[in-house]
Amino acid sequence: MEVRSHPHRVVLCISIAVLSVLACGVVSSAAPPTSAPAFDPTKLALEFQATLMAQQLTQVAAVPQGPAAPATVEAQPTPAITPTADVETLIQSANVLVYENTDARGIGMWIQDALNGLGVQYTQTGSYSGHFMEYLNSGTKYDLIIVGAEDKDKISGEFWDVINARLVRDKAALIAEIWYLDREAYGPISQILSGCGIRYQKDYPVAESIYWWVPDHPVFNEPNTVVPLIHYNRYWSNQTGDRIRVGSGGQATLLAGLSAQPASDGAVLATCYEGRVIIQTFSDHDYDKNEIVPLWQNYIYYTLKNHFEALQ
């Protein structure tokens, strides 16, 4: 039968023998040395004993002692992902198509300035309506479509058919600056107006003061706080805009108008389609750029926010 040795006992015997020899050497010294010894036997013995004990403790620790109790660690809260932070990210990555026809006059592309200020990426066609239609008819999905038809070139007819299809199919957002509803109201744009819940009332020739009818609405407060357009500088000498009123169907909110008090008619700004659509029937360049650009930034923010919420 094979006999297994016990290393602990062997090491212990060796250590006792060494200690005995060293002790005898110390006792048998008859006289103190005349010079410093080359080594200190007592110190060596103590160091050897300490090393031996450390080895034994290490071997004991290596023996399995059963599973240790799990340490209690205080859980750290997961950082909250706020809806605002999510919306900001989505808006920055939005796909926006823009028709803005003030480029030929050289009076400023204020919608483009608003987009640049927000850091939103966009495709700008300027006043090239043919290019605008090509993009609308492409397979690309747009989160927001902007029709800035302030100049006398118009987006009309079948353009609104294609835009309406995207509103319904893709839940796209739409911002339309359109001063000529008197010529378009009963054409293809009517399907957007009826879905919105507004209708054309009558036109007005030159700019007037515009008052906020719902001053605490997000359109006037996020991300910018904007003041009513009381002061104007009439750039357009005629056909500057249209009055709109509440229609049948839809759930439109009339946001601003030409009277100081809210009414069911005389409005020039409305939102509908769960906040995905804004219809503006006054002309930007009749007012101060420093008031218009922040207002457009709010339009963009508001409609995109509601577009992304509609997709969830």
Buried (B, 14 or more C-beta within 10 A) or exposed (E): EEEEEEEEEEEEEEBEEBBEEBEEEEEEEEEEEEEEEEEEBEEEBEEBEEEBEEEBEEEEEEEEEEEEEEEEEEEEEEEEEEEEEBBBEBBEEBBBBBBBBBBEEEBBBBBBBBBEBBEBEBBBBBBBBEBBBEBBEEEEEBBBBBBBBBBEBBBBEEBBBBBBEBBEEBBBBBBBBBBBBBBBBEEBBBBBBBBBBBBBBEBBEBBBEBBBBBBEBBBBEBBBEBEBBEEBEBBBEEBBBBBBBBBEEBEBBBBBBBBEEBBEBBBBBBBBBEBBBBBBBBBBBBBEEEBBBBBBBBBBBBBBBBBBBBEE
